[in-house]
Amino acid sequence: MSRIVVIEHLTLDGVMQAPGRPDEDTRGGFQHGGWAIPNNDEVMGRVLGAGMSQGGSLLFGRRTYEGFHGFWPHQKDNPFTDVLNSVQKYVASTTLTEPLPWSNSTLLKGDLAEAVAGLREQPGQDIGVLGSGELVRWLMRHDLIDEYLLLIHPLVLGSGCRLFPDGVVATLRLVDSVTTTTGVVIARYQPAGAAEPVGSPQGADAVGAGPA
């Protein structure tokens, strides 16, 4: 059986919006894009690289999928591009149609809960979820997340889309943690109970949208 593992960069106040680039996600007038980059170091690279080297597949919401496809295939001299190009990618979206533009990409069809549950039932490695905020919150409501790998940066932004919005009540159990040279706490958590309902997704592509 495979596990759904959510991998997110977060600030101390829980913001997950646009960690990688200034223009990554400016919704709501967000002006702090790229906030995670100054804290990259060898420890973080080693932890993330070890996870990617284990294989497995990726699950994306529509917005994050399009953002990754627009960026990573064009990057050179890094350990991630070849992996991202070759890994199996599943996409949750109500607006995209096949064929999807990125190699090894599959659009999930039919009932999303059944489709994700079917992925978990398949033997194999973990299924990682990167970004995809709305999708992650949908997975929370349906108790479909097996583990969180949270990279918690020593930074408070005061605004932006958060991983756990107002109204979420969830109990997590710390499994492991390591601190990088720049003060980022990389913490691995497993749910100790189902998250309480937080309302329904908004927008026509809500289950596939979300901060990249």
Secondary structure as UniProt FT lines:
FT   STRAND          4..10
FT   TURN            12..13
FT   TURN            22..23
FT   HELIX           27..29
FT   TURN            33..36
FT   HELIX           37..39
FT   HELIX           42..53
FT   STRAND          57..61
FT   HELIX           62..71
FT   HELIX           72..74
FT   HELIX           81..86
FT   STRAND          89..92
FT   TURN            103..104
FT   STRAND          105..107
FT   HELIX           112..121
FT   STRAND          127..130
FT   HELIX           133..141
FT   TURN            142..143
FT   STRAND          147..152
FT   TURN            166..167
FT   STRAND          172..179
FT   TURN            181..182
FT   STRAND          185..191
FT   TURN            204..205
FT   HELIX           206..208
//
